[in-house]
Amino acid sequence: MLLELLDDFLRKWLVELADELAAGIDARLPAADRAEQLAEVLSQSLAGRVVLCDLFGAQGGVLEHNVSVEVVRRHKRASLDSLATMVHLVRQQVPELGDGAQTVCLQTMIMAGALSTYCSPPPSLLAAYQEEPELALLHVNLRSALRLVIITAIMGTLPRSGDPRRTTPAPPRP
C-alpha cells in the first residue's frame, strides 16, 4: 500500500515539476546557469513535499521489504517510468547533461530521501540544540542541503573542456 502511495505521489509531483521547471529555468542562459536554476527548482519542489521525501527514504530499507515479488515488480516498473519522465524533464532544461541526466535524477531522489530523515528532529534533539547551540550545526535544512547535493551532482555530470563526453574534440595542446 505504501509503495502505491509513493508511486502516486511521485507521478503527481512529476506533473507539477514540469510546470515548475518551465517557469524556473531560462533556456537562454548558459548550461552552468541553467544547472543552478535546475538545482534551485528541484530542491524547492522536493522540500515542499516532505512526505514524498520521507517515502523515498523508507523505500529501500522498509517499504520494499516483506512484499510479494509481484508487488515489488509493479513498483519497480512504475519507478522506472517515473525516472524516465524525470530524466526527460531535466534533459529538456539542461540537454548538456546527456545520459548523465539519469544519474542526476536518481541521485536527487535518493538524496531527498536520505536528507529528509535528518530534517525533522525530535523534541529531545531540538532541546539539545537550544541547550547547546553549537550542536545545531548538525541540524540539516532540507532545501539547502538538497540544493547543494543536486548542484554538485549536476556540475559533476556536465561535460567539461577536455572531457571525452564532449561532442566536439578539445583543441590539441602545443
N, C-alpha and C positions, 0 to 999 in steps of 0.2 A: 504494500500500500504506500509506504513512504517513497519507494523508488518511483512509483507512478506519480506521486506528488512532485518529486524532484524533476521528472521528465516534463510534467505540466508547467511548473514554474519556469523551467529553462526555456521551453518553447515560447511561453508568453513574454519572457524577458527579451528573447531574440527579436520578436516582433517590435517591441518598444525600442530596442537597441538600434534597429535600422534607422528610425527617425532621429534618435539622439545623435548618432554618428553623422547623419546628413546635416543636422543643424550645428554640430560642434566642430566640424573639420572643414577647413578652407582648402579646397582642391588646388588652388593656385599657388599654395606655399610649397617650399622645398620639402623633400621627404623627411628630413630631421624635424622640421617644424610640425608637419602633419603627424609624425610619430609622437611628439609631445602632446598634441591635441588628442590623439587616439588614447594615450595613457590617461589623460585627464577625463575624457568621456567614459572610458571603461571603469576607472576607479570610482568616479562619482556614481555611475549607474549601479555598480555592484554594491557599493557601500550603502546605497539606499534600499538594498534588498538583502537584509541580514539573514532572513530565513533561507533564501536560496544559497547564500554563502555557507550557512550552517549545514544545510543538506549536502553541499559539496564536501564539506569537512567530514561528514559522517558516512559518506558514500562507501569508500573502500574499507574502512575499519569496522563499520557497523551494518549499514543498510544492505550491503551485498552478501552478508553472512546469513546463514540459515534460511535461504530461499531456494526454490527449486531451480533446476537448470533452465527450464523454460522461462521463468520469471526473469532471471538474470540475463538470459539471451535476448529477451524482448527489450529489457532496459538498455543493454549494450547497443542494440541496433538503434534504439531511439537516441542514445548518446552519440553514436556516430553520425546520425542525421543532423543532430543539433550542432555538433562540432563542424560538420561541413557547412552548415548555414553560417555559423560564426566566422569561419575562415573566409567564406565568400564576402561577408560584410566587411571584414578587416581588409581583404585584398582590394575591395572597391576603393577604400580610402588611402591605403598605402600599398600600391601594387609592387613597389620595390621589394617588399618582403618575400615575394615569390612563394616557394614551397615552405619557407620558414614561418609563414603566417599560421600554419597548423601548430607548430611548436609554441608560438606566442599565445595562441588561443588556449591550447591545452594547459600551458603553464599558468595562464591567467586564472582559469577556473580552479586548478589545483591550489594555487596560492590564495585565492579568495577563500577557499575552504579552510586552509591551514591558518591563515591570519585571523579569520573570524573567531576562532576559539580563544584568541588572546584579547579580544576587544570588548568583551562584556565581563569584566571582573566581578567576582562575587563580593558581597558586602565586607567580608573579612579582609580581602585584598584592598578594597577601597579604604578601609580603616587604616590598614598598614601604610598606604600611600599618604594618608593625612598625618599619621604619627611620624613618619619618616619620609619627608618629601623627596629625598634623593632616590628612594625606591621607585618613584613614579617614572623615572627614566625607562623602566621596563614596561610601562603601560603603552600599548600599541593603539594608534588611531587607525582604524581600518582604511579610510580613504587615503590618507597619506602613505601608509605602508603599501597599499595596493599600487598607488601611483608609482612609487619607487621601484617595486619589483616589475611592474609592467613596462615602464620605460627602459629599465635595464634589459629585459628580455627583448624588447623591440630593437633597441640600439645594438645589442649584441647579435641580432639576426640580420639587420640591414647590411647589404654588401658595402664594403669599404674599398677605397682605392687600393689596387693591388690584390684584391680578394679574387680568387678564382671563380667565384659565383657571378662576377660582373659579366654583363653581356658583351662588353667591348674590352679588348685586351688593354692592359696598362701599357703606357709607353715604355720602351726599353730604357734601361739605366745606362748612362755613359760609362 
